[in-house]
Amino acid sequence: MARIECPICRREFEAERSPAMPFCCERCRLIDLGRWLDERYQIPIESPDEADESEQPSADDP
């Protein structure tokens, strides 16, 4: 059986036996959900304005 590490508590567990995969238990799954809901995790995004600026050459470019 594959043993993996829980991303919340770092405990190793057998993946096939966990009903809360990729977490070791329901408690760790709920902790992760709470972190998302409290906005502690964020997905980086690039605003359209930043994307336009990175595509345009600067005045210093030949």
MMTF fields as JSON, N, C-alpha, C and O atoms, coordinates in Angstrom:
{
  "mmtfVersion": "1.0.0",
  "mmtfProducer": "UNKNOWN",
  "numBonds": 247,
  "numAtoms": 248,
  "numGroups": 62,
  "numChains": 1,
  "numModels": 1,
  "chainsPerModel": [1],
  "groupsPerChain": [62],
  "chainIdList": ["A"],
  "bondAtomList": [4, 2, 8, 6, 12, 10, 16, 14, 20, 18, 24, 22, 28, 26, 32, 30, 36, 34, 40, 38, 44, 42, 48, 46, 52, 50, 56, 54, 60, 58, 64, 62, 68, 66, 72, 70, 76, 74, 80, 78, 84, 82, 88, 86, 92, 90, 96, 94, 100, 98, 104, 102, 108, 106, 112, 110, 116, 114, 120, 118, 124, 122, 128, 126, 132, 130, 136, 134, 140, 138, 144, 142, 148, 146, 152, 150, 156, 154, 160, 158, 164, 162, 168, 166, 172, 170, 176, 174, 180, 178, 184, 182, 188, 186, 192, 190, 196, 194, 200, 198, 204, 202, 208, 206, 212, 210, 216, 214, 220, 218, 224, 222, 228, 226, 232, 230, 236, 234, 240, 238, 244, 242],
  "bondOrderList": [1, 1, 1, 1, 1, 1, 1, 1, 1, 1, 1, 1, 1, 1, 1, 1, 1, 1, 1, 1, 1, 1, 1, 1, 1, 1, 1, 1, 1, 1, 1, 1, 1, 1, 1, 1, 1, 1, 1, 1, 1, 1, 1, 1, 1, 1, 1, 1, 1, 1, 1, 1, 1, 1, 1, 1, 1, 1, 1, 1, 1],
  "groupList": [{"groupName": "MET", "atomNameList": ["N", "CA", "C", "O"], "elementList": ["N", "C", "C", "O"], "formalChargeList": [0, 0, 0, 0], "bondAtomList": [1, 0, 2, 1, 3, 2], "bondOrderList": [1, 1, 2], "singleLetterCode": "M", "chemCompType": "L-PEPTIDE LINKING"}, {"groupName": "ALA", "atomNameList": ["N", "CA", "C", "O"], "elementList": ["N", "C", "C", "O"], "formalChargeList": [0, 0, 0, 0], "bondAtomList": [1, 0, 2, 1, 3, 2], "bondOrderList": [1, 1, 2], "singleLetterCode": "A", "chemCompType": "L-PEPTIDE LINKING"}, {"groupName": "ARG", "atomNameList": ["N", "CA", "C", "O"], "elementList": ["N", "C", "C", "O"], "formalChargeList": [0, 0, 0, 0], "bondAtomList": [1, 0, 2, 1, 3, 2], "bondOrderList": [1, 1, 2], "singleLetterCode": "R", "chemCompType": "L-PEPTIDE LINKING"}, {"groupName": "ILE", "atomNameList": ["N", "CA", "C", "O"], "elementList": ["N", "C", "C", "O"], "formalChargeList": [0, 0, 0, 0], "bondAtomList": [1, 0, 2, 1, 3, 2], "bondOrderList": [1, 1, 2], "singleLetterCode": "I", "chemCompType": "L-PEPTIDE LINKING"}, {"groupName": "GLU", "atomNameList": ["N", "CA", "C", "O"], "elementList": ["N", "C", "C", "O"], "formalChargeList": [0, 0, 0, 0], "bondAtomList": [1, 0, 2, 1, 3, 2], "bondOrderList": [1, 1, 2], "singleLetterCode": "E", "chemCompType": "L-PEPTIDE LINKING"}, {"groupName": "CYS", "atomNameList": ["N", "CA", "C", "O"], "elementList": ["N", "C", "C", "O"], "formalChargeList": [0, 0, 0, 0], "bondAtomList": [1, 0, 2, 1, 3, 2], "bondOrderList": [1, 1, 2], "singleLetterCode": "C", "chemCompType": "L-PEPTIDE LINKING"}, {"groupName": "PRO", "atomNameList": ["N", "CA", "C", "O"], "elementList": ["N", "C", "C", "O"], "formalChargeList": [0, 0, 0, 0], "bondAtomList": [1, 0, 2, 1, 3, 2], "bondOrderList": [1, 1, 2], "singleLetterCode": "P", "chemCompType": "L-PEPTIDE LINKING"}, {"groupName": "PHE", "atomNameList": ["N", "CA", "C", "O"], "elementList": ["N", "C", "C", "O"], "formalChargeList": [0, 0, 0, 0], "bondAtomList": [1, 0, 2, 1, 3, 2], "bondOrderList": [1, 1, 2], "singleLetterCode": "F", "chemCompType": "L-PEPTIDE LINKING"}, {"groupName": "SER", "atomNameList": ["N", "CA", "C", "O"], "elementList": ["N", "C", "C", "O"], "formalChargeList": [0, 0, 0, 0], "bondAtomList": [1, 0, 2, 1, 3, 2], "bondOrderList": [1, 1, 2], "singleLetterCode": "S", "chemCompType": "L-PEPTIDE LINKING"}, {"groupName": "LEU", "atomNameList": ["N", "CA", "C", "O"], "elementList": ["N", "C", "C", "O"], "formalChargeList": [0, 0, 0, 0], "bondAtomList": [1, 0, 2, 1, 3, 2], "bondOrderList": [1, 1, 2], "singleLetterCode": "L", "chemCompType": "L-PEPTIDE LINKING"}, {"groupName": "ASP", "atomNameList": ["N", "CA", "C", "O"], "elementList": ["N", "C", "C", "O"], "formalChargeList": [0, 0, 0, 0], "bondAtomList": [1, 0, 2, 1, 3, 2], "bondOrderList": [1, 1, 2], "singleLetterCode": "D", "chemCompType": "L-PEPTIDE LINKING"}, {"groupName": "GLY", "atomNameList": ["N", "CA", "C", "O"], "elementList": ["N", "C", "C", "O"], "formalChargeList": [0, 0, 0, 0], "bondAtomList": [1, 0, 2, 1, 3, 2], "bondOrderList": [1, 1, 2], "singleLetterCode": "G", "chemCompType": "PEPTIDE LINKING"}, {"groupName": "TRP", "atomNameList": ["N", "CA", "C", "O"], "elementList": ["N", "C", "C", "O"], "formalChargeList": [0, 0, 0, 0], "bondAtomList": [1, 0, 2, 1, 3, 2], "bondOrderList": [1, 1, 2], "singleLetterCode": "W", "chemCompType": "L-PEPTIDE LINKING"}, {"groupName": "TYR", "atomNameList": ["N", "CA", "C", "O"], "elementList": ["N", "C", "C", "O"], "formalChargeList": [0, 0, 0, 0], "bondAtomList": [1, 0, 2, 1, 3, 2], "bondOrderList": [1, 1, 2], "singleLetterCode": "Y", "chemCompType": "L-PEPTIDE LINKING"}, {"groupName": "GLN", "atomNameList": ["N", "CA", "C", "O"], "elementList": ["N", "C", "C", "O"], "formalChargeList": [0, 0, 0, 0], "bondAtomList": [1, 0, 2, 1, 3, 2], "bondOrderList": [1, 1, 2], "singleLetterCode": "Q", "chemCompType": "L-PEPTIDE LINKING"}],
  "groupTypeList": [0, 1, 2, 3, 4, 5, 6, 3, 5, 2, 2, 4, 7, 4, 1, 4, 2, 8, 6, 1, 0, 6, 7, 5, 5, 4, 2, 5, 2, 9, 3, 10, 9, 11, 2, 12, 9, 10, 4, 2, 13, 14, 3, 6, 3, 4, 8, 6, 10, 4, 1, 10, 4, 8, 4, 14, 6, 8, 1, 10, 10, 6],
  "groupIdList": [1, 2, 3, 4, 5, 6, 7, 8, 9, 10, 11, 12, 13, 14, 15, 16, 17, 18, 19, 20, 21, 22, 23, 24, 25, 26, 27, 28, 29, 30, 31, 32, 33, 34, 35, 36, 37, 38, 39, 40, 41, 42, 43, 44, 45, 46, 47, 48, 49, 50, 51, 52, 53, 54, 55, 56, 57, 58, 59, 60, 61, 62],
  "secStructList": [7, 7, 3, 3, 3, 7, 6, 6, 6, 7, 7, 3, 3, 3, 4, 4, 4, 7, 6, 6, 6, 6, 1, 1, 1, 2, 2, 2, 2, 2, 2, 2, 2, 2, 2, 2, 2, 6, 6, 7, 1, 7, 7, 7, 7, 7, 7, 2, 2, 2, 2, 2, 2, 2, 2, 1, 7, 7, 6, 6, 7, 7],
  "xCoordList": [0.841, 0.0, 0.881, 1.941, 0.422, 1.173, 1.013, -0.091, 2.142, 2.128, 2.452, 3.436, 1.609, 1.839, 1.783, 1.376, 2.2, 2.217, 1.042, 0.768, 0.358, -0.768, -0.234, 0.714, -0.81, -0.316, -0.598, -0.015, -1.463, -1.793, -0.95, -0.258, -1.001, -0.311, 1.026, 1.769, 1.333, 2.599, 2.747, 3.845, 1.67, 1.704, 1.626, 0.867, 2.401, 2.316, 1.112, 0.803, 0.436, -0.719, -0.855, -0.252, -1.648, -1.883, -3.009, -4.134, -2.69, -3.619, -4.93, -5.999, -4.854, -6.053, -7.028, -8.208, -6.559, -7.416, -8.034, -8.832, -7.693, -8.201, -9.438, -9.384, -10.553, -11.755, -11.677, -12.548, -10.645, -10.517, -9.32, -8.738, -8.946, -7.775, -7.8, -8.872, -6.738, -5.345, -4.939, -3.75, -5.907, -5.635, -5.744, -6.374, -5.117, -5.114, -6.448, -6.785, -7.218, -8.49, -9.419, -9.022, -10.636, -11.643, -11.243, -11.511, -10.614, -10.195, -9.235, -9.412, -8.225, -7.262, -7.935, -7.587, -8.887, -9.628, -10.398, -10.43, -11.021, -11.784, -10.872, -11.245, -9.696, -8.73, -8.344, -8.29, -8.076, -7.718, -8.87, -8.648, -10.084, -11.253, -11.391, -11.664, -11.205, -11.283, -10.25, -10.533, -9.062, -8.014, -8.405, -8.16, -9.012, -9.484, -10.589, -10.584, -11.53, -12.653, -12.215, -12.824, -11.166, -10.617, -9.686, -9.124, -9.523, -8.666, -7.196, -6.481, -6.749, -5.325, -4.546, -3.349, -5.224, -4.611, -5.083, -6.221, -4.193, -4.572, -3.974, -2.869, -4.691, -4.194, -3.69, -4.463, -2.405, -1.88, -2.503, -2.617, -2.898, -3.457, -2.721, -2.162, -2.736, -2.12, -3.241, -4.044, -3.309, -4.374, -4.135, -2.992, -5.17, -5.006, -4.034, -3.298, -4.018, -3.099, -1.651, -0.8, -1.357, 0.01, 0.447, 1.611, -0.457, -0.131, 0.202, 1.136, -0.554, -0.298, 1.05, 1.768, 1.407, 2.68, 3.868, 4.896, 3.734, 4.856, 5.078, 6.183, 4.048, 4.182, 4.741, 5.324, 4.58, 5.039, 6.521, 6.944, 7.31, 8.735, 8.867, 8.07, 9.874, 10.083, 10.791, 11.305, 10.818, 11.45, 12.953, 13.572, 13.564, 15.003, 15.409, 16.588, 14.459, 14.778, 15.074, 14.387, 16.076, 16.403, 15.386, 15.531],
  "yCoordList": [-1.193, 0.0, 1.25, 1.284, 2.261, 3.516, 4.313, 4.488, 4.788, 5.641, 7.061, 7.301, 7.987, 9.393, 10.228, 9.75, 11.481, 12.388, 13.347, 13.918, 13.515, 14.448, 15.871, 16.228, 16.692, 18.064, 18.973, 20.054, 18.571, 19.398, 19.017, 19.867, 17.742, 17.342, 16.648, 16.377, 16.36, 15.732, 14.285, 13.73, 13.676, 12.274, 11.371, 11.651, 10.298, 9.333, 8.426, 8.044, 8.088, 7.192, 6.43, 6.792, 5.374, 4.559, 5.204, 5.347, 5.582, 6.331, 5.576, 6.185, 4.279, 3.496, 3.42, 3.129, 3.675, 3.545, 4.864, 4.87, 5.954, 7.25, 7.651, 7.754, 7.877, 8.352, 9.853, 10.386, 10.526, 11.979, 12.332, 13.405, 11.456, 11.687, 13.074, 13.493, 13.799, 13.454, 13.705, 13.801, 13.81, 14.041, 12.721, 11.771, 12.682, 11.44, 11.182, 10.033, 12.25, 12.087, 13.262, 14.242, 13.132, 14.172, 15.48, 16.56, 15.392, 16.584, 17.433, 18.647, 16.802, 17.532, 18.103, 19.197, 17.378, 17.874, 19.141, 20.094, 19.153, 20.322, 21.497, 22.649, 21.228, 22.299, 22.97, 24.197, 22.166, 22.707, 23.532, 24.622, 23.022, 23.752, 25.089, 26.113, 25.079, 26.314, 27.334, 28.531, 26.872, 27.791, 28.43, 29.618, 27.655, 28.221, 29.245, 30.328, 28.903, 29.805, 31.078, 32.131, 30.993, 32.176, 32.968, 33.983, 32.502, 33.125, 33.171, 34.12, 32.132, 32.028, 31.498, 31.753, 30.762, 30.283, 31.208, 31.678, 31.462, 32.297, 31.727, 31.183, 31.851, 31.444, 32.703, 33.636, 32.747, 33.967, 34.181, 33.253, 35.41, 35.745, 36.968, 37.76, 37.095, 38.249, 39.088, 38.59, 40.356, 41.213, 41.512, 41.461, 41.816, 42.126, 43.283, 43.275, 44.277, 45.415, 44.971, 45.443, 44.07, 43.576, 42.764, 42.826, 42.015, 41.203, 42.101, 41.812, 43.191, 44.118, 44.801, 44.977, 45.187, 45.867, 44.954, 45.409, 43.668, 42.759, 42.447, 42.065, 42.603, 42.319, 43.502, 43.311, 44.708, 45.889, 46.141, 46.046, 46.46, 46.75, 48.079, 48.998, 48.156, 49.394, 50.405, 50.052, 51.65, 52.724, 52.523, 53.063, 51.774, 51.521, 50.462, 50.367, 49.653, 48.592, 49.195, 50.13, 48.688, 49.219, 48.854, 49.23],
  "zCoordList": [0.0, 0.0, 0.0, 0.626, -0.708, -0.799, 0.488, 1.003, 0.988, 2.173, 1.727, 1.029, 2.144, 1.81, 3.083, 4.142, 2.958, 4.102, 4.015, 2.959, 5.121, 5.186, 5.053, 5.753, 4.178, 4.003, 5.199, 5.29, 6.103, 7.259, 8.478, 9.038, 8.895, 10.123, 9.876, 10.819, 8.615, 8.198, 8.661, 8.608, 9.108, 9.53, 8.301, 7.373, 8.291, 7.202, 7.429, 8.558, 6.324, 6.412, 5.111, 4.1, 5.141, 3.951, 3.145, 3.624, 1.938, 1.084, 0.85, 0.831, 0.675, 0.365, 1.537, 1.339, 2.731, 3.915, 4.371, 5.309, 3.747, 4.189, 3.395, 2.17, 4.088, 3.394, 3.074, 2.387, 3.568, 3.384, 2.512, 2.673, 1.601, 0.753, 0.14, -0.297, 0.074, 0.355, 1.801, 2.105, 2.685, 4.098, 4.859, 4.395, 6.038, 6.812, 7.495, 7.782, 7.761, 8.465, 8.145, 7.515, 8.59, 8.368, 9.06, 8.535, 10.215, 10.951, 10.108, 10.004, 9.51, 8.679, 7.437, 6.993, 6.877, 5.712, 6.073, 5.294, 7.257, 7.691, 8.04, 7.817, 8.577, 8.839, 7.524, 7.443, 6.495, 5.183, 4.605, 4.078, 4.7, 4.209, 4.933, 4.306, 6.244, 7.018, 6.58, 6.539, 6.256, 5.78, 4.456, 4.248, 3.557, 2.291, 2.551, 1.967, 3.425, 3.693, 4.409, 4.222, 5.227, 5.9, 4.99, 5.401, 3.757, 2.741, 3.154, 2.83, 3.876, 4.204, 3.014, 2.882, 2.15, 0.913, -0.198, -0.195, -1.145, -2.271, -3.543, -3.531, -4.614, -5.915, -6.599, -6.815, -6.945, -7.571, -8.95, -9.75, -9.201, -10.513, -11.041, -10.282, -12.328, -12.965, -13.542, -14.331, -13.159, -13.65, -15.132, -15.585, -15.885, -17.313, -17.542, -18.528, -16.653, -16.808, -16.694, -17.448, -15.76, -15.591, -16.808, -17.204, -17.396, -18.563, -19.752, -20.5, -19.935, -21.038, -20.878, -21.862, -19.665, -19.417, -19.694, -20.194, -19.372, -19.569, -21.053, -21.436, -21.894, -23.316, -24.092, -25.159, -23.588, -24.295, -23.998, -22.846, -25.03, -24.779, -24.038, -24.228, -23.204, -22.457, -23.344, -24.405, -22.916, -23.699, -23.798, -24.715, -22.898, -22.918, -23.929, -24.27, -24.425, -25.38, -26.748, -27.16, -27.461, -28.801, -29.842, -31.005]
}
